[in-house]
Amino acid sequence: MPPNRDGATNTACNFDVWLRHGRVAFDDIEIFHDLDLHLPAQSTSCLLGPSGVGKSTLLRYLAGLVDGDVSGDITCSDGTNLAGRVAYMAQQDLLLPWRTVLENVVVGAVLRGEKPDHDRACHLLEQVGLLDAAHLRPAALSGGMRQRAALARTLMEDRPVVLMDEPFSALDPLNRLKLQDLAARMLAGKSVLLVTHDPLEALRIGHYIHVLRGAPARLTQTSVPNGDIPRDVANSEVMRHQGELLRLLGAGEETGMTQQAPGHSHTQGHNTTRATSTNTSTSASTTASFAGGDNA
Ligand SMILES: Nc1ncnc2c1ncn2[C@@H]1O[C@H](COP(=O)(O)OP(=O)(O)OP(=O)(O)O)[C@@H](O)[C@H]1O
């Protein structure tokens, strides 16, 4: 396992992930069907879309967390199943209130009956600026500190694919920028799919941006600005793309921005696949299941 730029053990993602013909329905209502998504290796893909369109459902589907009426093929270009190679970071930080920050970071190993690697956990806490808070319980942390603890817990699982559901949505703008920078640095080398409501966040840290719209929902891939991530918010190209993304998200319908977004370039279904294995029952290292299964 190669070290990342911060020296933490970091399993890179050396395979592409393809979803083909994805379908989820609840109570006979299709959230999406025939949905294709490509997550290229070692890249961050951001997923935007209106509230209730199915972003979290798509993320949870990829993580193997949606029960019931689901179908589709999830394949990886290395021929191995995605199951067991995914870390999932939910909207809420889901820190266990009765455990310290350090205990929360190692909770995955504890729940699996493994010996926790406290040295690695402390190293990650140092990287996210929380080493001095390792002994504190979540109630003593600010919102930004809690999100950093949740990020450290996600990184502790060291899976090549990371699914993040609005991880920074509860933060003030400055802390959000800081956490975006931190996440971009610490997740380098992994494949990330990040749900956000914030076009600027997607434009800062996304190598790829997808917009989910409609009912049943369809995916549109949009263009992104040039440059390394995290991109500068003041960059004029970022600002231009922000306007285009807002229009694509429907801002024009409420604000009079009626011009057609010129930036979107690919719609779903144009992907070709190099995948060699099929798996529709992926499992995830999920913070949700940590919380649900821990009574200690
Ligand atoms: N377990 C479930 N059972 C029934 N309906 C569900 C379930 N999970 C999600 N839904 C419905 O699926 C739709 C999509 O929900 P989802 O949470 O994926 O949307 P979203 O785009 O992530 O929304 P938001 O941006 O507000 O978080 C909603 O109508 C929601 O009520």
The ligand as a MOL file (V3000), in Angstrom:
LIG
                    3D

  0  0  0     0  0            999 V3000
M  V30 BEGIN CTAB
M  V30 COUNTS 31 33 0 0 0
M  V30 BEGIN ATOM
M  V30 1 N -35.9800 3.4140 1.8420 0
M  V30 2 C -36.8490 4.1480 1.1300 0
M  V30 3 N -38.1340 3.7830 1.0320 0
M  V30 4 C -39.0150 4.4930 0.2940 0
M  V30 5 N -38.6800 5.6150 -0.3900 0
M  V30 6 C -37.3990 6.0340 -0.3130 0
M  V30 7 C -36.4190 5.3210 0.4420 0
M  V30 8 N -35.2360 5.9640 0.3150 0
M  V30 9 C -35.4660 7.0270 -0.4790 0
M  V30 10 N -36.7570 7.0600 -0.8570 0
M  V30 11 C -37.3610 8.0590 -1.7550 0
M  V30 12 O -36.5760 8.1020 -2.9130 0
M  V30 13 C -36.5360 9.4410 -3.4080 0
M  V30 14 C -35.0970 9.8650 -3.5770 0
M  V30 15 O -34.5330 10.0330 -2.2830 0
M  V30 16 P -33.0060 10.4140 -2.0820 0
M  V30 17 O -32.7520 10.5450 -0.6260 0
M  V30 18 O -32.1660 9.4710 -2.8400 0
M  V30 19 O -32.9580 11.8440 -2.7910 0
M  V30 20 P -31.7660 12.9090 -2.8000 0
M  V30 21 O -31.6260 13.3720 -4.1960 0
M  V30 22 O -30.5560 12.3490 -2.1420 0
M  V30 23 O -32.3990 14.0480 -1.9030 0
M  V30 24 P -31.6810 15.1410 -0.9660 0
M  V30 25 O -30.8600 15.9940 -1.8820 0
M  V30 26 O -32.8280 15.8990 -0.3830 0
M  V30 27 O -30.8570 14.4150 0.0570 0
M  V30 28 C -37.3120 10.3040 -2.4360 0
M  V30 29 O -38.6060 10.4610 -2.9280 0
M  V30 30 C -37.3340 9.4580 -1.1770 0
M  V30 31 O -38.4740 9.7140 -0.4110 0
M  V30 END ATOM
M  V30 BEGIN BOND
M  V30 1 1 1 2
M  V30 2 1 2 3
M  V30 3 2 2 7
M  V30 4 2 3 4
M  V30 5 1 4 5
M  V30 6 2 5 6
M  V30 7 1 6 7
M  V30 8 1 6 10
M  V30 9 1 7 8
M  V30 10 2 8 9
M  V30 11 1 9 10
M  V30 12 1 10 11
M  V30 13 1 11 12
M  V30 14 1 11 30
M  V30 15 1 12 13
M  V30 16 1 13 14
M  V30 17 1 13 28
M  V30 18 1 14 15
M  V30 19 1 15 16
M  V30 20 2 16 17
M  V30 21 1 16 18
M  V30 22 1 16 19
M  V30 23 1 19 20
M  V30 24 2 20 21
M  V30 25 1 20 22
M  V30 26 1 20 23
M  V30 27 1 23 24
M  V30 28 2 24 25
M  V30 29 1 24 26
M  V30 30 1 24 27
M  V30 31 1 28 29
M  V30 32 1 28 30
M  V30 33 1 30 31
M  V30 END BOND
M  V30 END CTAB
M  END
